[in-house]
Amino acid sequence: MVLVDELWADLLTDQPGTADPAILAELERRMADYQAHPETATTWEAVRARLLAGR
């Protein structure tokens, strides 16, 4: 329970725009790649089906 309390407190203290710049850059890179090549994206339904098929 202590861990949950600590995680919750951490979430409450995070401010918008304080994310790691490297993570933000990677997200922007991925979005640009998707926008340039949307046909390479995989839907959640396809990913889920592939994961469940491997059980």
WOVEN-V144194 format. One record per residue. N is the residue number from 1. OMEGA is omega in whole degrees, -180 to 180 (* if undefined). Layout:
# WOVEN-V144194
((N OMEGA) (N OMEGA))
This chain:
# WOVEN-V144194
((1 179) (2 180) (3 179) (4 179) (5 180) (6 178) (7 -180) (8 179) (9 179) (10 179) (11 -179) (12 -178) (13 178) (14 179) (15 176) (16 178) (17 -180) (18 -180) (19 179) (20 -179) (21 179) (22 178) (23 178) (24 179) (25 179) (26 177) (27 178) (28 178) (29 -180) (30 179) (31 178) (32 179) (33 178) (34 -178) (35 179) (36 -175) (37 -177) (38 -179) (39 -180) (40 -179) (41 177) (42 180) (43 177) (44 -179) (45 180) (46 178) (47 -180) (48 -180) (49 180) (50 179) (51 -179) (52 179) (53 -178) (54 -179) (55 *))
